[in-house]
Amino acid sequence: MAKAEAKTAVKANGLRYKSKASGSPFAAAASFGGATMSCFMCGKHRPRSLMGTRKVAGKSQTVCAPSCKELDAQLNGGSSS
């Protein structure tokens, strides 16, 4: 099986980029409350409505609320292992 050729284009400055769909999966939604942020503890991107702040190393950081494990259990159908 042959691998599909990636489409590339050489820019004027000599750099080569693979073509991809424009945009970002983390782009803000129509309203500010629809945007996502990454949790300081687990690193997962979640909507701002599911985040809270907690003092970590002397600074307020955005983290999953009430906790990363509890939020994962709620979003994954309540199953715990």
N, CA, C and O atoms as CSV, one atom per row, in Angstrom:
chain,resi,resn,atom,element,x,y,z
A,1,MET,N,N,0.825,-1.183,0.000
A,1,MET,CA,C,0.000,0.000,0.000
A,1,MET,C,C,0.872,1.250,0.000
A,1,MET,O,O,1.815,1.377,0.781
A,2,ALA,N,N,0.539,2.134,-0.869
A,2,ALA,CA,C,1.282,3.386,-0.946
A,2,ALA,C,C,0.680,4.396,0.017
A,2,ALA,O,O,-0.535,4.462,0.202
A,3,LYS,N,N,1.548,5.168,0.616
A,3,LYS,CA,C,1.103,6.206,1.533
A,3,LYS,C,C,0.625,7.414,0.736
A,3,LYS,O,O,1.227,7.771,-0.277
A,4,ALA,N,N,-0.458,8.046,1.193
A,4,ALA,CA,C,-0.973,9.228,0.501
A,4,ALA,C,C,0.044,10.367,0.600
A,4,ALA,O,O,0.609,10.624,1.663
A,5,GLU,N,N,0.259,11.029,-0.510
A,5,GLU,CA,C,1.214,12.138,-0.535
A,5,GLU,C,C,0.658,13.336,0.221
A,5,GLU,O,O,-0.494,13.724,0.029
A,6,ALA,N,N,1.482,13.914,1.076
A,6,ALA,CA,C,1.093,15.136,1.785
A,6,ALA,C,C,1.339,16.320,0.855
A,6,ALA,O,O,2.407,16.431,0.252
A,7,LYS,N,N,0.361,17.190,0.744
A,7,LYS,CA,C,0.515,18.372,-0.095
A,7,LYS,C,C,1.322,19.406,0.668
A,7,LYS,O,O,1.001,19.753,1.805
A,8,THR,N,N,2.375,19.894,0.024
A,8,THR,CA,C,3.201,20.926,0.646
A,8,THR,C,C,3.394,22.063,-0.337
A,8,THR,O,O,3.184,21.917,-1.541
A,9,ALA,N,N,3.790,23.175,0.196
A,9,ALA,CA,C,4.081,24.337,-0.636
A,9,ALA,C,C,5.325,25.015,-0.083
A,9,ALA,O,O,5.464,25.162,1.131
A,10,VAL,N,N,6.220,25.425,-0.953
A,10,VAL,CA,C,7.424,26.128,-0.531
A,10,VAL,C,C,7.104,27.613,-0.500
A,10,VAL,O,O,6.690,28.195,-1.503
A,11,LYS,N,N,7.300,28.213,0.655
A,11,LYS,CA,C,7.023,29.644,0.815
A,11,LYS,C,C,8.198,30.455,0.276
A,11,LYS,O,O,9.262,29.905,-0.007
A,12,ALA,N,N,8.001,31.752,0.137
A,12,ALA,CA,C,9.033,32.641,-0.401
A,12,ALA,C,C,10.288,32.643,0.470
A,12,ALA,O,O,11.389,32.859,-0.037
A,13,ASN,N,N,10.135,32.403,1.789
A,13,ASN,CA,C,11.306,32.408,2.673
A,13,ASN,C,C,11.999,31.051,2.730
A,13,ASN,O,O,12.955,30.880,3.487
A,14,GLY,N,N,11.522,30.063,1.924
A,14,GLY,CA,C,12.181,28.775,1.844
A,14,GLY,C,C,11.624,27.716,2.775
A,14,GLY,O,O,12.042,26.561,2.702
A,15,LEU,N,N,10.697,28.073,3.645
A,15,LEU,CA,C,10.125,27.095,4.548
A,15,LEU,C,C,9.035,26.297,3.847
A,15,LEU,O,O,8.331,26.822,2.984
A,16,ARG,N,N,8.899,25.041,4.214
A,16,ARG,CA,C,7.897,24.170,3.607
A,16,ARG,C,C,6.879,23.800,4.681
A,16,ARG,O,O,7.239,23.343,5.766
A,17,TYR,N,N,5.619,24.004,4.364
A,17,TYR,CA,C,4.540,23.689,5.301
A,17,TYR,C,C,3.597,22.687,4.662
A,17,TYR,O,O,3.288,22.791,3.475
A,18,LYS,N,N,3.137,21.713,5.442
A,18,LYS,CA,C,2.103,20.802,4.980
A,18,LYS,C,C,0.783,21.542,5.020
A,18,LYS,O,O,0.528,22.327,5.933
A,19,SER,N,N,-0.043,21.294,4.042
A,19,SER,CA,C,-1.337,21.968,4.032
A,19,SER,C,C,-2.242,21.329,5.083
A,19,SER,O,O,-2.191,20.117,5.293
A,20,LYS,N,N,-3.054,22.126,5.733
A,20,LYS,CA,C,-3.975,21.640,6.746
A,20,LYS,C,C,-5.189,22.543,6.772
A,20,LYS,O,O,-5.178,23.649,6.232
A,21,ALA,N,N,-6.217,22.060,7.398
A,21,ALA,CA,C,-7.419,22.869,7.533
A,21,ALA,C,C,-7.110,24.062,8.424
A,21,ALA,O,O,-6.389,23.937,9.413
A,22,SER,N,N,-7.651,25.202,8.076
A,22,SER,CA,C,-7.390,26.394,8.867
A,22,SER,C,C,-8.197,26.366,10.154
A,22,SER,O,O,-9.196,25.654,10.251
A,23,GLY,N,N,-7.769,27.134,11.132
A,23,GLY,CA,C,-8.489,27.232,12.391
A,23,GLY,C,C,-7.823,26.426,13.489
A,23,GLY,O,O,-6.834,25.729,13.265
A,24,SER,N,N,-8.382,26.538,14.663
A,24,SER,CA,C,-7.843,25.864,15.834
A,24,SER,C,C,-8.964,25.140,16.563
A,24,SER,O,O,-10.080,25.654,16.637
A,25,PRO,N,N,-8.690,23.949,17.107
A,25,PRO,CA,C,-9.727,23.272,17.881
A,25,PRO,C,C,-10.017,23.986,19.193
A,25,PRO,O,O,-11.016,23.687,19.846
A,26,PHE,N,N,-9.160,24.929,19.593
A,26,PHE,CA,C,-9.322,25.647,20.850
A,26,PHE,C,C,-9.785,27.078,20.635
A,26,PHE,O,O,-9.670,27.907,21.538
A,27,ALA,N,N,-10.304,27.380,19.459
A,27,ALA,CA,C,-10.782,28.731,19.178
A,27,ALA,C,C,-11.955,29.077,20.086
A,27,ALA,O,O,-12.767,28.219,20.431
A,28,ALA,N,N,-12.027,30.324,20.459
A,28,ALA,CA,C,-13.113,30.769,21.335
A,28,ALA,C,C,-14.438,30.667,20.599
A,28,ALA,O,O,-14.516,30.929,19.398
A,29,ALA,N,N,-15.463,30.288,21.319
A,29,ALA,CA,C,-16.804,30.207,20.746
A,29,ALA,C,C,-17.358,31.621,20.609
A,29,ALA,O,O,-16.647,32.602,20.826
A,30,ALA,N,N,-18.609,31.711,20.254
A,30,ALA,CA,C,-19.220,33.013,20.025
A,30,ALA,C,C,-19.191,33.883,21.274
A,30,ALA,O,O,-19.075,35.104,21.175
A,31,SER,N,N,-19.294,33.274,22.435
A,31,SER,CA,C,-19.262,34.048,23.676
A,31,SER,C,C,-18.022,33.680,24.481
A,31,SER,O,O,-17.439,32.613,24.286
A,32,PHE,N,N,-17.626,34.560,25.376
A,32,PHE,CA,C,-16.428,34.334,26.186
A,32,PHE,C,C,-16.567,33.081,27.044
A,32,PHE,O,O,-15.580,32.377,27.259
A,33,GLY,N,N,-17.762,32.789,27.537
A,33,GLY,CA,C,-17.979,31.634,28.397
A,33,GLY,C,C,-17.841,30.310,27.673
A,33,GLY,O,O,-17.736,29.272,28.326
A,34,GLY,N,N,-17.838,30.306,26.349
A,34,GLY,CA,C,-17.736,29.073,25.587
A,34,GLY,C,C,-16.309,28.652,25.306
A,34,GLY,O,O,-16.085,27.557,24.791
A,35,ALA,N,N,-15.352,29.480,25.626
A,35,ALA,CA,C,-13.951,29.175,25.353
A,35,ALA,C,C,-13.444,28.094,26.300
A,35,ALA,O,O,-14.015,27.872,27.368
A,36,THR,N,N,-12.372,27.427,25.900
A,36,THR,CA,C,-11.770,26.409,26.751
A,36,THR,C,C,-10.467,26.917,27.340
A,36,THR,O,O,-9.842,27.838,26.815
A,37,MET,N,N,-10.079,26.304,28.428
A,37,MET,CA,C,-8.785,26.573,29.061
A,37,MET,C,C,-8.197,25.240,29.472
A,37,MET,O,O,-8.931,24.270,29.657
A,38,SER,N,N,-6.889,25.178,29.615
A,38,SER,CA,C,-6.269,23.950,30.081
A,38,SER,C,C,-6.129,23.993,31.591
A,38,SER,O,O,-5.861,25.040,32.181
A,39,CYS,N,N,-6.318,22.827,32.205
A,39,CYS,CA,C,-6.184,22.685,33.649
A,39,CYS,C,C,-4.697,22.692,34.005
A,39,CYS,O,O,-3.893,22.051,33.328
A,40,PHE,N,N,-4.338,23.401,35.046
A,40,PHE,CA,C,-2.945,23.463,35.486
A,40,PHE,C,C,-2.477,22.108,36.006
A,40,PHE,O,O,-1.297,21.776,35.898
A,41,MET,N,N,-3.402,21.317,36.575
A,41,MET,CA,C,-3.038,20.035,37.183
A,41,MET,C,C,-2.958,18.900,36.159
A,41,MET,O,O,-1.946,18.201,36.097
A,42,CYS,N,N,-4.017,18.705,35.349
A,42,CYS,CA,C,-4.045,17.558,34.442
A,42,CYS,C,C,-3.741,17.923,32.987
A,42,CYS,O,O,-3.397,17.046,32.194
A,43,GLY,N,N,-3.863,19.208,32.623
A,43,GLY,CA,C,-3.526,19.654,31.279
A,43,GLY,C,C,-4.634,19.490,30.251
A,43,GLY,O,O,-4.440,19.847,29.089
A,44,LYS,N,N,-5.794,18.960,30.641
A,44,LYS,CA,C,-6.885,18.768,29.697
A,44,LYS,C,C,-7.608,20.087,29.452
A,44,LYS,O,O,-7.746,20.912,30.355
A,45,HIS,N,N,-8.070,20.274,28.207
A,45,HIS,CA,C,-8.837,21.475,27.871
A,45,HIS,C,C,-10.294,21.227,28.208
A,45,HIS,O,O,-10.877,20.216,27.816
A,46,ARG,N,N,-10.874,22.166,28.940
A,46,ARG,CA,C,-12.263,22.060,29.361
A,46,ARG,C,C,-12.914,23.440,29.210
A,46,ARG,O,O,-12.227,24.461,29.206
A,47,PRO,N,N,-14.257,23.459,29.085
A,47,PRO,CA,C,-14.951,24.762,29.049
A,47,PRO,C,C,-14.728,25.518,30.353
A,47,PRO,O,O,-14.573,24.913,31.414
A,48,ARG,N,N,-14.713,26.831,30.265
A,48,ARG,CA,C,-14.485,27.666,31.455
A,48,ARG,C,C,-15.508,27.406,32.548
A,48,ARG,O,O,-15.207,27.560,33.732
A,49,SER,N,N,-16.724,27.010,32.155
A,49,SER,CA,C,-17.771,26.771,33.146
A,49,SER,C,C,-17.456,25.579,34.049
A,49,SER,O,O,-18.032,25.463,35.131
A,50,LEU,N,N,-16.552,24.692,33.627
A,50,LEU,CA,C,-16.166,23.525,34.429
A,50,LEU,C,C,-14.861,23.746,35.181
A,50,LEU,O,O,-14.340,22.826,35.810
A,51,MET,N,N,-14.332,24.967,35.116
A,51,MET,CA,C,-13.043,25.263,35.751
A,51,MET,C,C,-13.238,26.130,36.991
A,51,MET,O,O,-14.255,26.809,37.138
A,52,GLY,N,N,-12.261,26.095,37.867
A,52,GLY,CA,C,-12.227,26.949,39.038
A,52,GLY,C,C,-10.791,27.380,39.268
A,52,GLY,O,O,-9.901,26.983,38.517
A,53,THR,N,N,-10.551,28.183,40.291
A,53,THR,CA,C,-9.178,28.593,40.595
A,53,THR,C,C,-8.767,28.018,41.942
A,53,THR,O,O,-9.586,27.834,42.842
A,54,ARG,N,N,-7.489,27.743,42.051
A,54,ARG,CA,C,-6.914,27.215,43.276
A,54,ARG,C,C,-5.499,27.771,43.402
A,54,ARG,O,O,-4.799,27.934,42.403
A,55,LYS,N,N,-5.086,28.059,44.623
A,55,LYS,CA,C,-3.716,28.534,44.852
A,55,LYS,C,C,-2.752,27.363,44.716
A,55,LYS,O,O,-2.841,26.383,45.456
A,56,VAL,N,N,-1.838,27.473,43.773
A,56,VAL,CA,C,-0.809,26.461,43.558
A,56,VAL,C,C,0.523,27.191,43.492
A,56,VAL,O,O,0.716,28.064,42.647
A,57,ALA,N,N,1.426,26.841,44.369
A,57,ALA,CA,C,2.757,27.460,44.413
A,57,ALA,C,C,2.667,28.978,44.569
A,57,ALA,O,O,3.461,29.718,43.989
A,58,GLY,N,N,1.690,29.431,45.359
A,58,GLY,CA,C,1.578,30.847,45.659
A,58,GLY,C,C,0.858,31.690,44.630
A,58,GLY,O,O,0.735,32.903,44.805
A,59,LYS,N,N,0.370,31.065,43.537
A,59,LYS,CA,C,-0.357,31.809,42.504
A,59,LYS,C,C,-1.691,31.135,42.262
A,59,LYS,O,O,-1.811,29.920,42.414
A,60,SER,N,N,-2.696,31.911,41.885
A,60,SER,CA,C,-3.992,31.346,41.525
A,60,SER,C,C,-3.887,30.737,40.131
A,60,SER,O,O,-3.520,31.414,39.170
A,61,GLN,N,N,-4.212,29.462,40.035
A,61,GLN,CA,C,-4.162,28.744,38.766
A,61,GLN,C,C,-5.550,28.205,38.432
A,61,GLN,O,O,-6.340,27.926,39.333
A,62,THR,N,N,-5.850,28.057,37.145
A,62,THR,CA,C,-7.119,27.505,36.711
A,62,THR,C,C,-7.015,25.990,36.719
A,62,THR,O,O,-6.127,25.415,36.091
A,63,VAL,N,N,-7.937,25.342,37.441
A,63,VAL,CA,C,-7.949,23.888,37.555
A,63,VAL,C,C,-9.373,23.370,37.384
A,63,VAL,O,O,-10.333,24.139,37.442
A,64,CYS,N,N,-9.502,22.064,37.174
A,64,CYS,CA,C,-10.815,21.433,37.083
A,64,CYS,C,C,-11.522,21.564,38.425
A,64,CYS,O,O,-10.890,21.455,39.476
A,65,ALA,N,N,-12.841,21.798,38.391
A,65,ALA,CA,C,-13.604,21.918,39.632
A,65,ALA,C,C,-14.696,20.863,39.628
A,65,ALA,O,O,-15.388,20.734,38.619
A,66,PRO,N,N,-14.888,20.116,40.675
A,66,PRO,CA,C,-14.268,20.169,41.990
A,66,PRO,C,C,-12.869,19.550,42.009
A,66,PRO,O,O,-12.016,20.000,42.774
A,67,SER,N,N,-12.611,18.518,41.176
A,67,SER,CA,C,-11.260,17.984,41.023
A,67,SER,C,C,-11.174,17.299,39.666
A,67,SER,O,O,-12.202,17.030,39.045
A,68,CYS,N,N,-9.973,17.016,39.201
A,68,CYS,CA,C,-9.782,16.407,37.884
A,68,CYS,C,C,-10.440,15.027,37.825
A,68,CYS,O,O,-11.131,14.720,36.854
A,69,LYS,N,N,-10.237,14.194,38.843
A,69,LYS,CA,C,-10.802,12.844,38.856
A,69,LYS,C,C,-12.315,12.868,38.906
A,69,LYS,O,O,-12.968,12.112,38.187
A,70,GLU,N,N,-12.886,13.722,39.742
A,70,GLU,CA,C,-14.340,13.799,39.846
A,70,GLU,C,C,-14.960,14.297,38.546
A,70,GLU,O,O,-16.003,13.796,38.128
A,71,LEU,N,N,-14.342,15.261,37.915
A,71,LEU,CA,C,-14.864,15.795,36.669
A,71,LEU,C,C,-14.785,14.746,35.561
A,71,LEU,O,O,-15.715,14.624,34.764
A,72,ASP,N,N,-13.688,13.986,35.498
A,72,ASP,CA,C,-13.570,12.902,34.521
A,72,ASP,C,C,-14.669,11.873,34.730
A,72,ASP,O,O,-15.267,11.400,33.764
A,73,ALA,N,N,-14.946,11.519,35.995
A,73,ALA,CA,C,-15.980,10.534,36.288
A,73,ALA,C,C,-17.352,11.055,35.852
A,73,ALA,O,O,-18.148,10.290,35.308
A,74,GLN,N,N,-17.642,12.325,36.075
A,74,GLN,CA,C,-18.925,12.906,35.686
A,74,GLN,C,C,-19.085,12.929,34.166
A,74,GLN,O,O,-20.156,12.615,33.645
A,75,LEU,N,N,-18.032,13.296,33.467
A,75,LEU,CA,C,-18.105,13.421,32.009
A,75,LEU,C,C,-18.073,12.076,31.299
A,75,LEU,O,O,-18.538,11.973,30.164
A,76,ASN,N,N,-17.539,11.051,31.936
A,76,ASN,CA,C,-17.436,9.725,31.332
A,76,ASN,C,C,-18.517,8.773,31.819
A,76,ASN,O,O,-18.295,7.563,31.868
A,77,GLY,N,N,-19.661,9.287,32.174
A,77,GLY,CA,C,-20.794,8.458,32.535
A,77,GLY,C,C,-20.831,7.979,33.959
A,77,GLY,O,O,-21.608,7.079,34.278
A,78,GLY,N,N,-20.027,8.540,34.826
A,78,GLY,CA,C,-20.072,8.187,36.237
A,78,GLY,C,C,-19.370,6.896,36.602
A,78,GLY,O,O,-19.402,6.503,37.768
A,79,SER,N,N,-18.732,6.215,35.650
A,79,SER,CA,C,-18.026,4.981,35.977
A,79,SER,C,C,-16.716,5.296,36.674
A,79,SER,O,O,-15.991,6.204,36.268
A,80,SER,N,N,-16.416,4.549,37.717
A,80,SER,CA,C,-15.161,4.765,38.449
A,80,SER,C,C,-14.394,3.460,38.466
A,80,SER,O,O,-14.986,2.384,38.546
A,81,SER,N,N,-13.064,3.556,38.391
A,81,SER,CA,C,-12.240,2.362,38.433
A,81,SER,C,C,-11.081,2.536,39.364
A,81,SER,O,O,-10.274,1.620,39.523
